[in-house]
Amino acid sequence: MNQSNLTNKQLRELDSLFELVSQRQIKDFGNISANSKADGSLITSCDLWSDKTIVDGLASIAPNEGVLSEEGGKFIPDTKAYWVVDPLDGTTNFAAGIPYWSISVARFVDGRPQSSFLIIPTLKKKFLSIKGEGVWLNNKKIEPHQNNHQSECISLCSRSIKILQKKPNSVFPGKIRLLGVSSLNLTSVAMGQTFGAIESTPKIWDIAASWLILEELNCFIDWLETDPLNLVAGQNLSDVNFPLIACRTIEKIEILKPWANLLLEK
């Protein structure tokens, strides 16, 4: 198997796999209870089923490629190509009956995303991104900055709201939106729905798929603390955060940087 690119057959099999998981999540939505994990985040039996189904599916579709997943192994595999899986990004929304979550999966080659898959089951949206080739939404290619309307909105995550409290007398430079899903916060920037996003404590599985979508649509990421390009095989990412700013332009990064830097203050 070519270790750089997925074959068309693999892409079709992955599409079927993610459709299977999407249908199960839609079926369980509103009919399932959540438990708390050790870190305080929520988990449901659907998260666990989705994780196992995706990991097992990847073992068949892409044998001999390692997998790092939110609900499974969190060590960076030592294979040239490996997968990063968040089977249900937005469990809090899912468990609360808020119909906004995603399936977020990325394939890394030589330590950086080479292809990614981001599915929003309730909206029937499927993003595919391939390094150097672009992004498709429901099989239709998206041109960089085709959604170039001047949004005044900025996505924040729930943990980044604290920056507002640190500058109570300053006016935040945008209309705040909290979607509650890291991958979709970032994708909202790529799609022009927001001009920027600030993420306080995302894990690698939260951002892996949307990272490539942003890059392929010519958006910008400023890693505030830990650069994921410096990760090494065998590293445990259980407790590693990747605070970041994502923006449509470099100029917007500069506008948000003084606010985002407040996240790093102890």
BATOR-587739 format. One line per field, with one value per residue: residue in three letters; z, y, x of N, C-alpha, C in turn. Coordinates in Angstrom, 3 decimals, always signed. Each point is the difference from the previous one (the first is absolute). Layout:
<nodes>
res	(Ala;...)
n_c3	(Z;...)
n_c2	(Y;...)
n_c1	(X;...)
ca_c3	(Z;...)
ca_c2	(Y;...)
ca_c1	(X;...)
c_c3	(Z;...)
c_c2	(Y;...)
c_c1	(X;...)
</nodes>
This chain:
<nodes>
res	(Met;Asn;Gln;Ser;Asn;Leu;Thr;Asn;Lys;Gln;Leu;Arg;Glu;Leu;Asp;Ser;Leu;Phe;Glu;Leu;Val;Ser;Gln;Arg;Gln;Ile;Lys;Asp;Phe;Gly;Asn;Ile;Ser;Ala;Asn;Ser;Lys;Ala;Asp;Gly;Ser;Leu;Ile;Thr;Ser;Cys;Asp;Leu;Trp;Ser;Asp;Lys;Thr;Ile;Val;Asp;Gly;Leu;Ala;Ser;Ile;Ala;Pro;Asn;Glu;Gly;Val;Leu;Ser;Glu;Glu;Gly;Gly;Lys;Phe;Ile;Pro;Asp;Thr;Lys;Ala;Tyr;Trp;Val;Val;Asp;Pro;Leu;Asp;Gly;Thr;Thr;Asn;Phe;Ala;Ala;Gly;Ile;Pro;Tyr;Trp;Ser;Ile;Ser;Val;Ala;Arg;Phe;Val;Asp;Gly;Arg;Pro;Gln;Ser;Ser;Phe;Leu;Ile;Ile;Pro;Thr;Leu;Lys;Lys;Lys;Phe;Leu;Ser;Ile;Lys;Gly;Glu;Gly;Val;Trp;Leu;Asn;Asn;Lys;Lys;Ile;Glu;Pro;His;Gln;Asn;Asn;His;Gln;Ser;Glu;Cys;Ile;Ser;Leu;Cys;Ser;Arg;Ser;Ile;Lys;Ile;Leu;Gln;Lys;Lys;Pro;Asn;Ser;Val;Phe;Pro;Gly;Lys;Ile;Arg;Leu;Leu;Gly;Val;Ser;Ser;Leu;Asn;Leu;Thr;Ser;Val;Ala;Met;Gly;Gln;Thr;Phe;Gly;Ala;Ile;Glu;Ser;Thr;Pro;Lys;Ile;Trp;Asp;Ile;Ala;Ala;Ser;Trp;Leu;Ile;Leu;Glu;Glu;Leu;Asn;Cys;Phe;Ile;Asp;Trp;Leu;Glu;Thr;Asp;Pro;Leu;Asn;Leu;Val;Ala;Gly;Gln;Asn;Leu;Ser;Asp;Val;Asn;Phe;Pro;Leu;Ile;Ala;Cys;Arg;Thr;Ile;Glu;Lys;Ile;Glu;Ile;Leu;Lys;Pro;Trp;Ala;Asn;Leu;Leu;Leu;Glu;Lys)
n_c3	(+0.000;-0.840;+0.668;-1.158;-0.993;+0.356;-0.236;-1.202;-0.031;+0.559;-0.856;-0.898;+0.432;+0.042;-1.171;-0.330;+0.492;-0.474;-1.083;+0.194;+0.349;-1.058;-0.674;+0.593;-0.236;-1.200;-0.074;+0.535;-0.853;+1.197;-0.140;+0.499;+1.047;+0.702;+0.039;+1.160;-0.803;+0.190;-1.255;+0.318;-1.129;-0.924;+0.262;-1.148;+0.077;-0.560;+0.880;+0.954;-0.363;-0.124;+1.143;+0.591;-0.475;+0.282;+1.211;+0.218;-0.455;+0.697;+0.956;-0.498;+0.022;+1.099;-0.308;+1.172;+0.119;+0.839;+1.177;+0.085;+1.087;+0.047;-0.419;-0.718;-0.793;+0.883;-0.371;-0.419;-0.992;-0.120;-0.577;-1.235;-0.192;+0.598;+0.794;-0.015;+1.010;-0.288;+0.596;+0.999;-0.806;+1.281;+0.827;+0.533;-1.234;-0.414;+1.195;-0.286;-1.139;-0.078;-1.133;+0.677;-0.760;+0.112;-1.095;+0.711;-1.214;+0.342;-1.162;+0.827;-0.761;+0.521;+0.900;-1.179;+0.105;-0.549;+0.795;-0.134;+0.976;-0.300;+0.801;-0.425;+0.771;+0.951;-0.493;+0.072;+0.727;-1.081;+0.792;-1.155;+0.641;-1.027;+0.639;-0.333;+0.350;+1.287;+0.032;+0.329;-0.270;+0.506;-0.206;+0.485;-0.883;+1.105;-0.586;+0.203;+1.141;-0.476;+1.293;-0.790;+0.451;+0.359;+0.543;+0.937;-0.231;+1.275;-0.276;+1.160;+0.702;+0.711;-0.166;-1.208;+0.517;+0.751;-1.268;-0.097;+0.998;-0.777;-0.921;+1.208;-0.157;-0.623;-1.197;+0.104;-0.877;+0.499;-0.722;+1.269;-0.454;+0.720;-0.841;+0.874;-1.170;+0.501;-0.528;+0.476;+1.195;-0.205;-0.281;+1.009;+0.408;-0.269;+0.490;+0.739;+0.809;+0.376;+0.493;+1.189;+0.602;+1.274;+0.055;+1.189;-0.005;-1.304;-0.105;-0.324;+0.640;+0.776;-0.348;+0.033;-0.075;+0.899;+0.596;-0.621;+0.419;+1.150;+0.050;-0.397;+0.894;+0.161;+1.084;+1.149;+0.529;+1.180;+0.101;+1.057;+0.086;-0.434;-0.776;-0.577;-0.705;+1.283;-0.242;+0.880;-0.725;+0.550;-0.415;+1.292;-0.737;+0.978;+0.445;-1.295;+0.292;-0.954;+0.970;-0.632;-1.002;-0.565;-1.142;-0.611;+0.750;-0.390;-0.660;-0.196;-0.340;-0.583;-0.475;-0.201;-0.451;+0.216;-0.558;-1.044;+0.007;+0.294;-0.944;-0.345;+0.463;+0.969)
n_c2	(-1.196;+0.984;+0.300;+0.654;-0.657;+0.280;-1.253;+0.032;-1.242;+0.413;+0.991;-0.911;-0.832;+1.041;+0.363;-1.277;-0.058;+1.199;-0.490;-1.169;+0.649;+0.793;-1.080;-0.658;+1.018;+0.110;-1.320;+0.124;+0.994;+0.533;-1.132;+0.814;-0.588;+0.988;-0.429;+0.339;+0.458;-0.513;+0.471;-0.565;-0.434;+0.048;-1.167;-0.542;-0.936;+1.048;+0.796;-0.898;-0.161;+1.307;+0.150;-1.021;+0.465;+1.239;-0.278;-0.818;+0.976;+0.869;-0.917;-0.031;+1.297;+0.263;-1.279;-0.275;+0.754;+0.680;-0.031;+1.288;-0.323;+0.856;-1.030;+0.039;-0.543;+0.658;-1.038;+0.872;-0.603;-1.085;-0.091;-0.119;-0.774;+0.904;-0.424;+1.142;-0.570;+0.847;-1.080;+0.896;+0.989;+0.264;-0.886;+1.130;+0.490;-1.073;-0.013;+1.296;-0.686;+0.521;+0.163;+0.075;-0.947;-0.601;-0.680;-0.057;-0.221;-0.159;-0.074;-0.329;+0.670;-0.637;-0.244;+0.026;+0.681;-1.159;-0.494;+0.558;-0.441;+0.893;-0.724;+0.738;-1.056;+0.885;+0.575;-1.323;+0.392;-0.203;+0.321;+0.096;-0.099;+0.344;-0.242;+1.277;-0.551;+0.348;+0.601;-1.062;+0.596;-1.176;-0.320;+1.201;+0.276;+0.378;+1.165;+0.177;+0.377;-1.085;-0.350;+1.044;-0.245;+1.231;-1.180;+0.385;-1.298;-0.329;-1.169;-0.155;-0.668;-0.903;-0.607;+0.497;-0.184;-0.660;+0.041;-0.111;-0.880;-0.306;+0.357;+0.191;+0.839;-1.110;+0.504;-1.173;-0.336;-0.434;-0.543;-0.329;-1.141;-0.778;-0.783;-0.034;+0.189;-0.412;-1.195;+0.261;+0.361;-0.899;-0.939;+0.621;+0.006;-1.267;-0.083;+0.870;-0.935;-0.175;+1.109;-0.527;-0.774;-0.065;-0.953;-0.259;-1.112;+0.207;-1.245;-0.818;-0.858;+1.084;+0.133;-1.312;-0.270;+0.911;-0.444;-1.153;+0.025;+0.518;-0.890;-0.940;+0.715;-0.108;-0.630;+0.632;-0.701;+0.537;-0.911;+0.179;-1.307;-1.001;-0.146;-0.433;+0.855;+0.285;-0.688;-0.975;-1.043;-0.576;+1.256;+0.151;+0.077;-0.869;+0.632;-0.131;+1.299;+0.455;+0.926;+0.622;+0.757;-0.003;+0.466;+0.797;+0.968;+0.305;+0.976;-0.942;-0.793;+1.060;+0.102;-1.315;+0.177;+1.316;-0.348;-0.688;+0.932;+0.540;-0.931;+0.540;+1.028;-0.198)
n_c1	(+0.834;-0.333;+1.099;+0.025;-0.587;-1.221;-0.363;-0.541;+0.486;+1.117;-0.017;-0.367;+0.941;+0.812;-0.477;+0.047;+1.238;+0.283;-0.570;+0.586;+1.108;-0.127;-0.420;+0.980;+0.808;-0.519;+0.104;+1.220;+0.076;+0.046;+0.693;+0.927;+0.554;+0.573;+1.242;+0.552;+0.976;+1.200;+0.069;-1.159;+0.550;-0.943;-0.588;-0.371;-0.912;-0.610;+0.625;-0.193;-1.272;-0.133;+0.683;-0.602;-1.151;+0.394;+0.491;-1.025;-0.795;+0.733;-0.067;-1.238;-0.347;+0.706;+0.205;+0.518;-1.092;+0.755;-0.602;-0.254;-0.709;-1.008;-0.705;+1.125;+0.951;+0.749;+0.714;+0.909;-0.654;+0.754;-1.199;+0.462;-1.054;-0.760;-0.978;-0.684;-0.646;-0.968;-0.497;-0.008;+0.348;-0.225;+0.565;+0.445;+0.177;+0.653;+0.596;+0.174;+0.073;+1.230;-0.653;+1.149;+0.513;+1.173;+0.282;+1.118;+0.490;+1.266;+0.571;+0.980;+0.843;+1.016;-0.947;-0.620;-1.150;-0.349;-0.935;-1.194;-0.789;-0.924;-0.764;-1.025;-0.302;-0.316;+1.096;+0.276;+1.044;+0.729;+1.031;+0.639;+1.159;+0.745;+1.123;+0.057;-1.171;-0.228;-1.190;-0.740;-1.132;-0.397;+1.278;-0.238;+0.946;+0.631;-0.205;+1.315;-0.532;-0.646;+0.077;+0.167;-1.241;-0.150;+0.189;-0.838;-0.198;+0.192;+0.547;-0.590;+0.906;-0.648;+1.185;-0.210;-1.196;+0.874;+0.387;-1.318;+0.108;+1.036;-0.888;-0.538;+1.005;+0.361;-0.175;-0.613;+0.962;-1.137;-0.964;-0.109;+0.501;-0.794;+0.630;+1.007;+0.608;+1.154;-0.239;-1.204;+0.519;+0.962;-0.882;-0.605;+1.280;+0.288;-1.248;+0.689;-0.482;+1.280;+0.546;-0.318;+0.900;-0.343;+0.944;-0.496;-0.719;+0.032;-0.445;+0.967;-0.804;-0.021;+1.265;+0.294;-1.291;-0.390;+1.098;-0.196;-1.250;+0.440;+0.981;-0.838;-0.680;+1.327;-0.426;+0.028;+1.007;-0.215;+0.977;-0.758;+0.060;-0.737;+1.053;-1.118;+0.722;+0.102;-1.097;+0.188;+0.362;-1.062;-0.152;-0.246;-1.092;-0.136;+1.087;+0.228;+0.014;-0.798;+0.153;-0.987;+0.427;-1.191;+0.475;-0.838;+0.558;+1.229;-0.627;-0.908;+1.028;+0.525;-1.232;-0.034;+1.229;-0.190;-1.148;+0.430;+0.944;-1.175;-0.212;+1.161;-0.701;+0.864)
ca_c3	(+0.000;+0.005;+1.366;+0.004;-0.367;+0.061;-1.306;-0.167;+0.694;+1.429;+0.229;-0.031;+1.215;+1.116;-0.090;+0.515;+1.433;+0.702;-0.140;+1.003;+1.310;+0.014;+0.168;+1.388;+0.858;-0.183;+0.667;+1.447;+0.443;+0.744;+0.661;+0.647;+1.135;+0.001;+1.243;+0.041;-0.007;+1.072;-0.228;+0.116;-1.244;-0.035;-0.932;-0.101;-0.623;-1.442;-0.222;+0.054;-1.172;-1.190;+0.006;-0.331;-1.388;-0.890;+0.138;-0.647;-1.442;-0.519;-0.009;-1.214;-1.190;-0.092;+0.900;+0.345;+0.341;+1.388;+0.302;+1.268;+0.077;+1.277;+0.955;-0.028;+0.222;-0.178;-0.322;-1.433;-0.565;-0.623;-1.426;-0.881;-0.097;+1.111;+0.033;+1.228;-0.036;+1.017;-0.552;+0.225;+0.548;+0.398;+0.793;+0.881;-0.827;-0.342;+1.180;+0.444;-0.995;-0.933;-1.191;-0.648;+0.367;-1.210;-0.046;-0.453;-0.230;-0.896;-0.261;-0.016;-0.638;+0.412;+1.081;-0.247;-0.634;-1.458;-0.416;+1.172;-0.208;+1.050;-0.321;+0.914;-0.346;-0.033;-1.125;-1.224;-0.638;+0.052;-0.528;-0.293;-0.405;-0.390;-0.034;-1.322;-1.008;+0.327;+0.901;-0.618;+0.878;-0.699;-1.331;-0.821;+0.435;+0.523;-0.386;+1.122;+0.204;-0.775;+0.971;+0.430;+0.598;+1.156;+1.263;+1.187;+1.107;+0.461;+0.802;+1.205;+0.711;+1.326;+0.918;-0.370;+0.416;+1.111;-0.471;+0.084;+1.383;+0.273;-0.583;+0.115;-0.522;-1.424;-0.883;-0.781;-1.407;-0.838;+0.615;+0.491;-0.213;+0.639;-0.610;+0.896;-0.696;-0.475;-1.437;-0.761;+0.203;-0.949;-1.360;-0.269;-0.542;-1.366;-0.856;-0.026;+0.905;+0.991;-0.539;+0.847;+1.108;+1.051;+0.708;+1.201;+0.421;-0.866;-0.149;-1.400;-0.708;-0.209;-1.031;-1.087;-1.290;-0.417;-0.285;-1.432;-0.707;+0.065;-0.831;-1.421;-0.419;+0.117;+1.258;+0.781;+1.378;+0.883;+1.155;+1.070;+1.000;-0.477;-1.443;-0.237;-0.957;+0.753;+0.769;-0.352;+0.200;+1.366;+0.947;+0.546;-0.185;+0.870;+0.743;-0.758;-0.639;-1.140;-0.132;-1.329;-0.696;-1.429;-0.619;-1.455;-0.485;+0.979;+0.693;+1.067;+1.055;+0.794;+0.792;+1.081;+0.770;+1.380;+0.799;+0.146;+0.883;+1.384;+0.380;+0.472;+1.293;+1.128)
ca_c2	(+1.196;+1.286;+0.510;+1.435;+0.298;-1.046;-0.376;+0.269;-1.073;+0.333;+1.155;-0.493;-0.793;+0.948;+0.680;-0.945;-0.131;+1.196;+0.035;-0.952;+0.630;+1.129;-0.494;-0.453;+1.185;+0.620;-0.879;+0.102;+1.387;+0.255;-1.233;-0.575;+0.786;+0.170;-0.100;+0.871;-0.606;+0.494;+1.405;+0.805;-0.003;-1.005;-1.107;-0.837;-1.304;+0.236;+0.366;-1.204;-0.816;+0.699;-0.114;-1.382;-0.273;+0.700;-0.579;-1.316;+0.228;+0.459;-1.144;-0.756;+0.844;+0.442;-0.874;+0.352;+1.413;+0.165;+0.835;+0.714;+0.412;+0.610;-0.993;-1.160;+0.294;+1.421;+0.137;+0.175;-1.255;+0.093;-0.299;+1.167;+0.563;-0.381;+0.661;+0.681;-0.190;+0.427;-0.639;+0.832;+1.267;+0.750;-0.907;+0.781;+0.359;-1.241;-0.506;+0.998;+0.135;+1.091;-0.791;+0.554;-0.715;-0.493;-1.112;+0.681;-1.003;+0.453;-0.918;+0.711;-0.642;+0.704;+0.945;+1.094;-0.529;-0.194;+0.005;+0.071;-0.264;+0.657;-0.256;+0.583;-0.865;+0.632;+0.940;-0.756;+0.593;-0.824;+0.649;-0.781;+0.836;-0.743;+0.943;+0.416;-0.166;+0.823;-0.422;-0.244;-0.093;-0.834;-0.326;+1.208;+0.652;+1.362;+0.838;+0.823;+1.310;+0.234;+0.539;+1.107;+1.098;+0.545;-0.353;+0.720;-0.957;-0.716;-1.182;-0.292;-1.202;+0.359;+0.311;+1.247;+1.152;+0.688;+1.154;+1.185;+0.450;+0.592;+1.346;+0.398;+1.345;+0.029;-0.514;-1.144;+0.425;-0.782;-0.572;-1.309;-1.181;-1.218;-1.140;-1.139;-1.110;+0.572;-0.205;+0.839;+1.370;+0.264;-0.093;+1.221;+0.972;-0.421;+0.214;+1.418;+0.317;+0.849;+0.413;-0.527;-0.875;-0.185;-1.250;+0.051;-1.269;-1.131;-1.124;-0.224;-0.592;+1.044;+0.959;-0.618;+0.055;+1.382;+0.570;-0.115;+0.797;+1.387;+0.174;-0.142;+1.149;+1.174;+0.721;+0.071;-0.489;+0.402;-0.897;+0.905;-0.628;-1.250;-0.180;-1.440;-0.517;-0.422;-1.199;-1.152;-1.318;-0.496;+1.050;-0.123;+1.278;+0.031;+1.253;+1.074;+0.935;+0.739;+1.275;+0.558;+0.944;-0.260;+1.181;+0.067;+0.766;+0.313;+1.232;-0.356;-0.638;+1.055;+0.628;-0.901;-0.489;+0.498;-0.666;-1.410;-0.138;-0.018;-1.404;-0.576;+0.573;-0.887)
ca_c1	(-0.834;+0.687;-0.110;-0.283;-1.383;-1.014;-0.547;-1.432;-0.713;+0.027;-0.871;-1.385;-0.222;-0.068;-1.297;-0.999;+0.238;-0.462;-1.460;-0.495;+0.122;-0.937;-1.371;-0.137;-0.038;-1.319;-0.970;+0.171;-0.143;-1.230;-0.454;+1.161;+0.487;+1.448;+0.759;+1.173;+1.322;+0.873;+0.343;-1.208;-0.756;-1.060;+0.113;-1.191;+0.255;+0.120;+1.409;+0.817;-0.334;+0.511;+1.453;+0.379;-0.388;+0.929;+1.334;-0.039;-0.127;+1.290;+0.910;-0.305;+0.157;+1.398;+0.758;+1.382;+0.121;-0.388;-1.168;-0.099;-1.400;-0.376;-0.477;+0.890;+1.409;+0.314;+1.413;+0.226;+0.513;+1.319;-0.110;+0.164;-1.349;-0.870;-1.302;-0.408;-1.449;-0.969;-1.199;-1.178;+0.478;-1.185;-0.833;-0.879;-1.157;-0.696;-0.706;-0.980;-1.056;+0.324;+0.339;+1.179;+1.219;+0.654;+0.943;+1.215;+1.042;+1.067;+1.119;+1.270;+1.152;+1.220;-0.226;-0.939;-1.209;+0.035;-1.405;-0.876;-1.417;-0.776;-1.405;-0.985;-1.133;-1.330;-0.074;+0.287;+1.171;+1.206;+1.184;+1.198;+1.129;+1.200;+1.111;+0.433;-1.053;-1.144;-1.075;-1.303;-1.168;-0.989;+0.551;+0.169;+1.229;-0.096;+1.129;+0.452;-0.619;-1.220;-0.959;+0.841;-0.746;+0.721;-0.633;+0.466;-0.085;+1.189;-0.327;+0.762;-0.389;-0.512;+1.101;+0.681;-0.806;+0.658;+0.777;-0.859;+0.045;+1.305;+0.024;-1.412;-0.256;+0.323;-1.052;+0.459;-0.083;-0.895;-1.195;+0.433;-0.828;+0.499;-0.673;+0.141;+0.653;+1.262;+0.206;-0.928;+0.468;+1.074;-0.538;-0.783;+0.948;+0.321;-1.169;-0.359;-1.119;+0.650;+1.299;+1.052;-0.371;+0.998;-0.213;+0.833;+0.606;-0.346;+0.911;+0.334;-1.141;-1.001;+0.389;+0.759;-0.692;-0.221;+1.318;+0.275;-1.007;+0.467;+1.190;-0.324;-0.800;+0.876;-0.170;+1.233;-0.038;+1.092;+0.074;+0.398;+0.874;+0.592;-0.125;-0.175;+0.981;+1.186;-0.304;+0.839;-0.612;+0.035;-0.398;-1.350;-0.691;-1.182;-0.132;+0.648;-0.924;+0.539;-0.711;+0.267;-0.874;-0.180;-0.613;-0.056;+1.148;+1.044;-0.386;-0.943;+0.796;+0.614;-1.064;-0.407;+1.156;+0.068;-1.033;+0.325;+1.157;-0.480;-0.221;+1.254;+0.341;-0.338)
c_c3	(+0.000;+1.355;+0.039;-0.218;+0.177;-1.407;-0.066;+0.704;+1.504;+0.321;-0.002;+1.270;+1.229;+0.012;+0.554;+1.506;+0.756;-0.124;+1.017;+1.386;+0.123;+0.295;+1.423;+0.940;-0.107;+0.753;+1.522;+0.539;+0.674;+0.767;+0.834;+1.132;-0.013;+1.398;-0.077;-0.016;+1.098;-0.160;+0.050;-1.272;-0.004;-1.004;+0.021;-0.599;-1.511;-0.364;-0.097;-1.202;-1.262;-0.096;-0.434;-1.469;-0.980;+0.063;-0.661;-1.523;-0.622;-0.077;-1.256;-1.263;-0.218;+0.957;+0.194;+0.193;+1.417;+0.171;+1.394;+0.096;+1.383;+1.032;+0.038;+0.310;-0.334;-0.206;-1.509;-0.566;-0.670;-1.474;-0.811;-0.176;+1.193;+0.016;+1.364;-0.029;+1.192;-0.488;+0.159;+0.705;+0.289;+0.806;+0.920;-0.744;-0.262;+1.166;+0.472;-0.976;-0.927;-1.266;-0.771;+0.548;-1.280;+0.247;-0.648;-0.095;-0.961;-0.133;-0.124;-0.747;+0.331;+0.951;-0.287;-0.781;-1.523;-0.577;+1.254;-0.415;+1.173;-0.396;+1.068;-0.272;-0.127;-1.172;-1.339;-0.798;+0.200;-0.671;-0.234;-0.394;-0.281;-0.198;-1.434;-1.077;+0.309;+0.922;-0.800;+1.085;-0.770;-1.469;-0.943;+0.518;+0.431;-0.466;+1.197;-0.013;-0.918;+0.913;+0.657;+0.515;+1.306;+1.291;+1.132;+1.213;+0.292;+0.850;+1.217;+0.522;+1.417;+0.956;-0.363;+0.369;+1.093;-0.464;+0.076;+1.407;+0.333;-0.599;+0.028;-0.601;-1.476;-0.808;-0.841;-1.487;-0.892;+0.777;+0.345;-0.306;+0.692;-0.544;+0.869;-0.612;-0.635;-1.512;-0.830;+0.242;-1.065;-1.445;-0.349;-0.540;-1.461;-0.970;-0.030;+0.867;+1.161;-0.603;+0.835;+1.081;+0.983;+0.769;+1.148;+0.294;-0.929;+0.033;-1.504;-0.775;-0.235;-1.265;-1.263;-1.364;-0.492;-0.299;-1.502;-0.828;-0.030;-0.934;-1.485;-0.514;+0.300;+1.206;+0.821;+1.419;+0.732;+1.224;+1.159;+0.939;-0.558;-1.493;-0.298;-1.044;+0.701;+0.821;-0.488;+0.316;+1.440;+1.033;+0.435;-0.074;+0.880;+0.617;-0.717;-0.693;-1.122;-0.172;-1.303;-0.344;-1.442;-0.597;-1.520;-0.577;+1.135;+0.805;+1.152;+1.145;+0.927;+0.888;+1.219;+0.917;+1.426;+0.917;+0.254;+0.941;+1.477;+0.496;+0.654;+1.342;+1.122;+1.047)
c_c2	(+1.249;+0.660;+1.501;+0.273;-1.213;-0.311;+0.370;-1.062;+0.276;+1.169;-0.412;-0.789;+0.896;+0.732;-0.893;-0.166;+1.196;+0.166;-0.939;+0.640;+1.168;-0.457;-0.484;+1.205;+0.721;-0.803;+0.169;+1.405;+0.217;-1.203;-0.638;+0.907;+0.008;-0.205;+0.923;-0.827;+0.643;+1.485;+0.918;+0.086;-1.161;-1.106;-0.787;-1.347;+0.159;+0.458;-1.258;-0.897;+0.625;-0.141;-1.398;-0.315;+0.659;-0.634;-1.380;+0.141;+0.434;-1.141;-0.848;+0.804;+0.403;-0.823;+0.503;+1.499;+0.194;+0.923;+0.609;+0.494;+0.513;-1.045;-1.247;+0.394;+1.434;+0.245;+0.148;-1.286;+0.202;-0.388;+1.294;+0.733;-0.480;+0.894;+0.639;+0.103;+0.659;-0.498;+0.827;+1.282;+0.875;-0.850;+0.760;+0.451;-1.231;-0.485;+0.945;+0.163;+1.179;-0.633;+0.536;-0.684;-0.521;-1.314;+0.573;-1.012;+0.574;-1.082;+0.830;-0.830;+0.842;+1.157;+1.183;-0.520;-0.047;-0.068;+0.058;-0.094;+0.611;-0.085;+0.630;-0.722;+0.728;+0.951;-0.683;+0.629;-0.900;+0.771;-1.033;+0.979;-0.883;+1.002;+0.283;-0.085;+0.772;-0.661;-0.167;-0.049;-0.713;-0.186;+1.190;+0.772;+1.440;+0.765;+0.850;+1.377;+0.254;+0.533;+1.226;+1.191;+0.404;-0.285;+0.823;-0.929;-0.656;-1.178;-0.079;-1.366;+0.398;+0.405;+1.288;+1.240;+0.796;+1.197;+1.284;+0.585;+0.689;+1.399;+0.576;+1.361;+0.142;-0.618;-1.138;+0.275;-0.870;-0.489;-1.460;-1.086;-1.186;-1.180;-1.250;-1.207;+0.546;-0.112;+0.922;+1.480;+0.365;-0.054;+1.223;+1.109;-0.325;+0.305;+1.455;+0.370;+0.866;+0.443;-0.518;-0.892;-0.054;-1.255;-0.085;-1.311;-1.167;-1.076;-0.254;-0.564;+1.024;+0.801;-0.627;+0.161;+1.439;+0.726;-0.039;+0.786;+1.470;+0.223;-0.013;+1.155;+1.325;+0.867;-0.147;-0.509;+0.522;-0.908;+0.799;-0.595;-1.215;-0.156;-1.496;-0.567;-0.507;-1.266;-1.183;-1.295;-0.452;+1.010;-0.192;+1.361;+0.129;+1.371;+1.178;+0.845;+0.756;+1.324;+0.700;+1.130;-0.476;+1.194;-0.103;+0.705;+0.193;+1.235;-0.295;-0.721;+1.069;+0.696;-0.864;-0.416;+0.563;-0.639;-1.458;-0.217;-0.019;-1.422;-0.592;+0.560;-0.933;+0.740)
c_c1	(+0.871;-0.189;-0.282;-1.483;-0.908;-0.490;-1.474;-0.838;-0.041;-0.926;-1.469;-0.319;-0.093;-1.336;-1.108;+0.120;-0.576;-1.519;-0.648;+0.008;-0.974;-1.419;-0.234;-0.103;-1.341;-1.066;+0.068;-0.265;-1.357;-0.506;+1.093;+0.455;+1.528;+0.572;+1.206;+1.275;+0.845;+0.325;-1.217;-0.815;-0.984;+0.305;-1.306;+0.398;+0.148;+1.414;+0.850;-0.256;+0.595;+1.517;+0.435;-0.302;+0.965;+1.378;+0.061;-0.072;+1.316;+1.002;-0.199;+0.320;+1.458;+0.858;+1.427;+0.220;-0.550;-1.190;+0.155;-1.429;-0.354;-0.379;+0.875;+1.430;+0.340;+1.497;+0.159;+0.595;+1.356;-0.031;+0.123;-1.327;-0.814;-1.233;-0.245;-1.525;-0.691;-1.356;-1.261;+0.466;-1.217;-0.955;-0.950;-1.244;-0.873;-0.854;-1.097;-1.154;+0.193;+0.564;+1.200;+1.244;+0.637;+0.725;+1.255;+1.145;+1.040;+1.058;+1.274;+1.040;+1.227;-0.306;-0.903;-1.206;+0.122;-1.411;-0.857;-1.457;-0.751;-1.466;-0.884;-1.318;-1.339;-0.171;+0.247;+1.150;+1.215;+1.138;+1.091;+1.091;+1.201;+1.122;+0.434;-1.055;-1.267;-1.003;-1.280;-1.070;-1.094;+0.377;+0.122;+1.202;-0.267;+1.225;+0.419;-0.651;-1.197;-1.109;+0.639;-0.801;+0.675;-0.746;+0.603;+0.083;+1.351;-0.464;+0.919;-0.419;-0.394;+1.122;+0.731;-0.811;+0.707;+0.831;-0.821;+0.052;+1.317;+0.144;-1.419;-0.327;+0.334;-1.138;+0.571;-0.249;-0.882;-1.198;+0.278;-1.036;+0.675;-0.798;+0.106;+0.683;+1.283;+0.168;-0.877;+0.243;+1.026;-0.495;-0.839;+0.897;+0.290;-1.134;-0.452;-1.174;+0.473;+1.329;+1.149;-0.559;+1.160;-0.375;+0.999;+0.734;-0.346;+1.075;+0.216;-1.197;-1.114;+0.282;+0.574;-0.681;-0.158;+1.312;+0.276;-1.015;+0.424;+1.181;-0.355;-0.858;+0.713;-0.302;+1.283;-0.227;+1.226;-0.053;+0.586;+1.033;+0.715;-0.257;-0.122;+0.955;+1.263;-0.232;+0.843;-0.735;+0.177;-0.433;-1.449;-0.692;-1.245;-0.228;+0.653;-1.071;+0.702;-0.755;+0.394;-0.953;-0.084;-0.724;+0.029;+1.224;+1.010;-0.379;-0.954;+0.711;+0.573;-1.028;-0.343;+1.152;+0.055;-1.039;+0.377;+1.180;-0.398;-0.257;+1.252;+0.428;-0.446;-0.831)
</nodes>
